[in-house]
Amino acid sequence: MSRELEGDLVIVGAGTAGAYLGWRMGQKGYRVILIEKQQAGEPGSHIGIFHVDEIRFAQFEIPLPEGDELIAHYPEGRAWPPDGDEAKMVRYPFYVMEMPLFIERLQGYAANAGARILFGTEFTGLLLDKGRPVGIEACTAGEKLTIRAPLVVDASGVDGVVRVSLPDELGVETGPIDPRDFLYVILQYWDELAPDFPRGLNFYPFHKAFINPGYGEGAIVGIGQPEKLETASKVQEQFLEERFPGVGHRLVKKTWGRTPYRRPPFSLVADSFIVVGDAAFMTKPFSGEGVTSGFTACQIAAETAAAALKKGDLSREQLWPLNVRYFRDQGAKFAGLMAQLVVAAELPRDDVNYLFSRDVVFSSYDLEQMNRHFEVRMGPGRLLKTAAALLGGRLSGKLSRKGFTALLAAMKSAGAIQKHYERFPGNPVDFPLWKAQAKRLWGEV
Ligand SMILES: Cc1cc2nc3c(=O)[nH]c(=O)nc-3n(C[C@H](O)[C@H](O)[C@H](O)COP(=O)(O)OP(=O)(O)OC[C@H]3O[C@@H](n4cnc5c(N)ncnc54)[C@H](O)[C@@H]3O)c2cc1C
């Protein structure tokens, strides 16, 4: 059995990115077909509770959560040093929410805007004409489905199932994500907590751990570590042993997932093709969160795709503004942060304790700025203060030589890489040279 459908665009994956983009394109009057391999209600259920910055709702024109979707609202959180019990306040409000219900809400917006969502429908391959995508093939309840559309969008999450099946000649990197390029995130849902166990939002940046609100009076004890799931599990055990030895609790459930921890593909577009969200590795380098950072690209993608569809020209040149607008702004900031954080993650513990105490890393100001603007804007005063803390630390021996030189090198390469992305070429002709330089800079990082 086989059947055929036709639309203006087909989006593979109806998670947060796919559903949001489908909504936006539906609102613009285009015929959207969204395919989702899971059944209705399932996407997001392996995560459960997640967080969204309060300021992003207005930015992306999403009504605030209500009812069962809303777990709690927190006006601030606390950042903790590797050792010691002097936390820093991070005055930055978050919503704590139920992910499957949030995704269902976005899917509802998309459907109300006219998008057709096909659940239980799995992408199986691209339809190509002269090497260019003209639609996709999928499988639904054992039946083959062909969907023809002039634009194919990959919003399939970390595995980027469409991107990896593109012909190489289209100019988007097609290699699958390396398993070492994930953050493996483990969430332990706890309740019956000891009275002195931290409540609210708590970040432990050195351990890449967090303690956040769970259901009712419970908490989520989480960690995100690169390399391997086993590493994440071990580091989580060590973290709990160190900070909360023998603390009373009941483990309600344990779940885990993968979030990308690497640079995005150098191009997000090809002829008749766009990639967004986790499929394009758009997670925030400092937290691994990717819902709203994916929306940034979806918002630009919707405008770019609508202009191209209106023109009847879905060439790489017409879709190029997505690359330019994404990489010159959020993409550049994320590239700079990634370059810095890779080094910060390797700093010896004593160095981090010293830098934390002197507000050089993970200060309230830095964390607020990072969340809000995705970069830390340093005026001359703060630059001087940072330089004094680094030099003072080195002279007093509180900052190791290794840490000192690594930090200086990281600042330099982060600055260079961010600037390079801010100069992302305005047209594909200049792209090969830009890409060669970017590869060199990432090599240095
Ligand atoms: C444990 C954990 C906790 C997290 N917490 C947060 C948080 O608090 N805040 C935050 O902002 N981010 C968080 N993230 C990251 C966030 O979940 C992702 O960045 C975000 O969901 C990415 O959205 P997406 O739509 O790109 O991908 P996904 O949400 O992965 O959606 C992709 C969809 O594509 C579907 N799909 C895949 N393959 C196919 C196929 N072959 N055919 C059809 N459909 C397919 C999938 O079923 C899925 O529904 C967390 C991640 C993890 C793992």
Ligand as a Chemical Component Dictionary entry (heavy atoms), coordinates in Angstrom:
data_LIG
# 
_chem_comp.id                   LIG 
_chem_comp.type                 NON-POLYMER 
_chem_comp.pdbx_formal_charge   0 
_chem_comp.three_letter_code    LIG 
# 
loop_
_chem_comp_atom.comp_id 
_chem_comp_atom.atom_id 
_chem_comp_atom.alt_atom_id 
_chem_comp_atom.type_symbol 
_chem_comp_atom.charge 
_chem_comp_atom.model_Cartn_x 
_chem_comp_atom.model_Cartn_y 
_chem_comp_atom.model_Cartn_z 
_chem_comp_atom.pdbx_ordinal 
LIG C1  C1  C 0 17.077 15.324 29.970 1  
LIG C2  C2  C 0 16.980 16.593 29.176 2  
LIG C3  C3  C 0 16.526 17.753 29.794 3  
LIG C4  C4  C 0 16.415 18.938 29.054 4  
LIG N1  N1  N 0 15.962 20.064 29.673 5  
LIG C5  C5  C 0 15.806 21.201 28.960 6  
LIG C6  C6  C 0 15.310 22.385 29.556 7  
LIG O1  O1  O 0 15.027 22.405 30.769 8  
LIG N2  N2  N 0 15.144 23.493 28.794 9  
LIG C7  C7  C 0 15.482 23.502 27.468 10 
LIG O2  O2  O 0 15.326 24.549 26.794 11 
LIG N3  N3  N 0 15.991 22.394 26.882 12 
LIG C8  C8  C 0 16.150 21.254 27.573 13 
LIG N4  N4  N 0 16.649 20.138 26.968 14 
LIG C9  C9  C 0 16.992 20.201 25.541 15 
LIG C10 C10 C 0 15.704 20.178 24.729 16 
LIG O3  O3  O 0 14.947 19.062 25.091 17 
LIG C11 C11 C 0 16.030 20.125 23.229 18 
LIG O4  O4  O 0 17.017 21.081 22.914 19 
LIG C12 C12 C 0 14.784 20.414 22.421 20 
LIG O5  O5  O 0 13.738 19.559 22.793 21 
LIG C13 C13 C 0 15.079 20.246 20.942 22 
LIG O6  O6  O 0 13.894 20.312 20.221 23 
LIG P1  P1  P 0 13.819 19.718 18.747 24 
LIG O7  O7  O 0 12.422 19.923 18.310 25 
LIG O8  O8  O 0 14.922 20.250 17.929 26 
LIG O9  O9  O 0 14.132 18.172 18.914 27 
LIG P2  P2  P 0 13.230 17.082 19.645 28 
LIG O10 O10 O 0 12.483 17.664 20.791 29 
LIG O11 O11 O 0 14.129 15.923 19.888 30 
LIG O12 O12 O 0 12.140 16.710 18.552 31 
LIG C14 C14 C 0 12.459 15.947 17.421 32 
LIG C15 C15 C 0 11.238 15.134 17.054 33 
LIG O13 O13 O 0 11.526 14.453 15.842 34 
LIG C16 C16 C 0 10.980 13.160 15.926 35 
LIG N5  N5  N 0 11.703 12.279 14.996 36 
LIG C17 C17 C 0 12.971 11.816 15.115 37 
LIG N6  N6  N 0 13.279 11.005 14.085 38 
LIG C18 C18 C 0 12.184 10.982 13.289 39 
LIG C19 C19 C 0 11.878 10.299 12.089 40 
LIG N7  N7  N 0 12.763 9.466  11.495 41 
LIG N8  N8  N 0 10.654 10.483 11.522 42 
LIG C20 C20 C 0 9.740  11.305 12.128 43 
LIG N9  N9  N 0 9.962  11.938 13.296 44 
LIG C21 C21 C 0 11.183 11.797 13.857 45 
LIG C22 C22 C 0 11.168 12.778 17.381 46 
LIG O14 O14 O 0 10.268 11.750 17.752 47 
LIG C23 C23 C 0 10.912 14.083 18.099 48 
LIG O15 O15 O 0 9.588  14.227 18.532 49 
LIG C24 C24 C 0 16.786 18.946 27.674 50 
LIG C25 C25 C 0 17.242 17.797 27.059 51 
LIG C26 C26 C 0 17.350 16.619 27.802 52 
LIG C27 C27 C 0 17.839 15.379 27.107 53 
# 
loop_
_chem_comp_bond.comp_id 
_chem_comp_bond.atom_id_1 
_chem_comp_bond.atom_id_2 
_chem_comp_bond.value_order 
_chem_comp_bond.pdbx_ordinal 
LIG C1  C2  SING 1  
LIG C2  C3  SING 2  
LIG C2  C26 DOUB 3  
LIG C3  C4  DOUB 4  
LIG C4  N1  SING 5  
LIG C4  C24 SING 6  
LIG N1  C5  DOUB 7  
LIG C5  C6  SING 8  
LIG C5  C8  SING 9  
LIG C6  O1  DOUB 10 
LIG C6  N2  SING 11 
LIG N2  C7  SING 12 
LIG C7  O2  DOUB 13 
LIG C7  N3  SING 14 
LIG N3  C8  DOUB 15 
LIG C8  N4  SING 16 
LIG N4  C9  SING 17 
LIG N4  C24 SING 18 
LIG C9  C10 SING 19 
LIG C10 O3  SING 20 
LIG C10 C11 SING 21 
LIG C11 O4  SING 22 
LIG C11 C12 SING 23 
LIG C12 O5  SING 24 
LIG C12 C13 SING 25 
LIG C13 O6  SING 26 
LIG O6  P1  SING 27 
LIG P1  O7  DOUB 28 
LIG P1  O8  SING 29 
LIG P1  O9  SING 30 
LIG O9  P2  SING 31 
LIG P2  O10 DOUB 32 
LIG P2  O11 SING 33 
LIG P2  O12 SING 34 
LIG O12 C14 SING 35 
LIG C14 C15 SING 36 
LIG C15 O13 SING 37 
LIG C15 C23 SING 38 
LIG O13 C16 SING 39 
LIG C16 N5  SING 40 
LIG C16 C22 SING 41 
LIG N5  C17 SING 42 
LIG N5  C21 SING 43 
LIG C17 N6  DOUB 44 
LIG N6  C18 SING 45 
LIG C18 C19 SING 46 
LIG C18 C21 DOUB 47 
LIG C19 N7  SING 48 
LIG C19 N8  DOUB 49 
LIG N8  C20 SING 50 
LIG C20 N9  DOUB 51 
LIG N9  C21 SING 52 
LIG C22 O14 SING 53 
LIG C22 C23 SING 54 
LIG C23 O15 SING 55 
LIG C24 C25 DOUB 56 
LIG C25 C26 SING 57 
LIG C26 C27 SING 58 
# 
